[in-house]
Amino acid sequence: GEGTARSFAAAPLFHKRDESVKFGFHHEPDSLCVVDGMPILQLQDVNFCYPGQKSPTLKEVDFSVSNKSRMAIVGRNGEGKSTLVNLLTGKLEPTDGQIWRHRNLKIAHLSQHDADKLQSMDGTPVDYLKDCCPGKTELEVRSLLGSFGVRGAMATQSLQSLSGGQRMRVAFAKFKAERPQLLVLEDRKSVV
């Protein structure tokens, strides 16, 4: 006879949350031999105008970054935040004015684009860091990745299979290995 009705109960799928990670970029306090509060990077009367534009994107920018500085650059889209970051990191040069950087200053620039770039790469987090840090052993590379929560199977799975946050952790591990004195974190979210 009659058909029997079947019902299925599905258990909800819970994803394990990523663990919180606390990290620091440890250096000797005098790694640049600069007295606390002294500038390591300065912009003086900086203007920047993209080729073909009539008005400058940035005009008369003056500020300095010391070895103890923490700052946020906030503004609406199109107001020059990325241009300023690119001037700070040396990707762009000013149209007018001067930018001075301490001669030994290492700047690491980390944006969402860096994590996205990792998604298109072949290999694992361990492979990637070994390529970026040829002097480090596999144990040192794994320890560095582990300090950012990328350990065990995650360290040897494909970069393409990692979530955006996990790839960002791999990018942070790379920058920690480079030992920068200035870390520029850029978030591309819109500010309205």
C-alpha positions, -999 to +999 in steps of 0.1 A: +000+000+000+001+034+012+034+053+011+051+059+043+060+094+052+096+099+062+110+127+081+146+136+086+160+156+114+191+175+105+214+186+133+226+222+129+261+225+116+283+244+140+316+259+128+344+261+153+354+297+157+389+307+151+408+311+183+419+346+194+455+354+187+476+379+206+509+388+190+536+414+190+564+425+168+593+422+192+625+443+186+651+458+206+638+492+217+668+509+200+667+489+168+667+522+148+688+540+174+662+566+178+653+584+210+616+578+220+594+603+204+618+612+176+604+609+141+611+578+120+590+591+091+580+627+082+559+644+056+564+681+050+542+702+028+533+672+007+510+675-023+501+647-046+483+650-079+476+620-101+487+625-137+458+641-157+440+654-127+435+692-123+433+693-085+455+675-061+443+644-041+464+656-011+474+691-004+498+705+022+501+674+043+524+677+074+528+650+100+554+627+115+555+592+129+576+584+159+587+550+171+559+550+196+531+563+173+498+546+168+474+563+144+443+558+123+437+574+089+399+576+085+378+593+058+353+589+031+360+571-001+380+592-026+395+615+001+430+602-003+435+576+024+450+550+001+471+577-017+485+587+017+493+551+026+511+547-007+531+578+000+540+566+035+552+532+021+571+546-008+548+532-035+541+568-046+563+599-045+549+633-038+542+658-065+556+686-042+570+685-007+593+661+011+590+627+027+618+616+050+622+580+062+648+568+086+675+551+065+670+517+082+632+519+085+614+487+074+578+492+066+553+464+063+520+472+045+492+447+050+458+451+033+430+428+024+445+425-010+474+406+005+451+379+018+432+378-015+465+374-033+473+343-012+441+327-024+453+326-059+486+310-050+495+273-051+511+256-021+506+256+016+512+282+044+544+263+052+556+264+016+547+301+013+567+311+044+597+289+034+598+308+001+595+342+018+621+333+045+647+311+028+670+312+059+644+297+082+640+260+089+606+243+086+604+241+124+610+279+126+584+285+099+558+263+117+565+281+149+560+314+133+527+303+117+517+287+150+521+320+168+492+333+146+470+302+151+480+285+119+491+251+131+486+214+126+467+204+095+459+241+087+496+248+081+498+221+054+466+225+036+462+245+004+463+283+007+433+283-016+412+263+009+418+286+038+393+313+048+401+349+043+409+353+080+432+323+080+451+337+050+454+370+068+471+352+096+496+337+072+502+372+058+508+385+094+533+356+100+552+367+069+554+403+081+565+393+115+594+374+100+604+406+081+607+424+115+594+458+104+596+488+126+564+503+111+533+482+103+506+498+081+473+480+083+449+491+056+412+482+057+393+488+024+359+491+040+339+521+031+335+549+055+304+570+049 
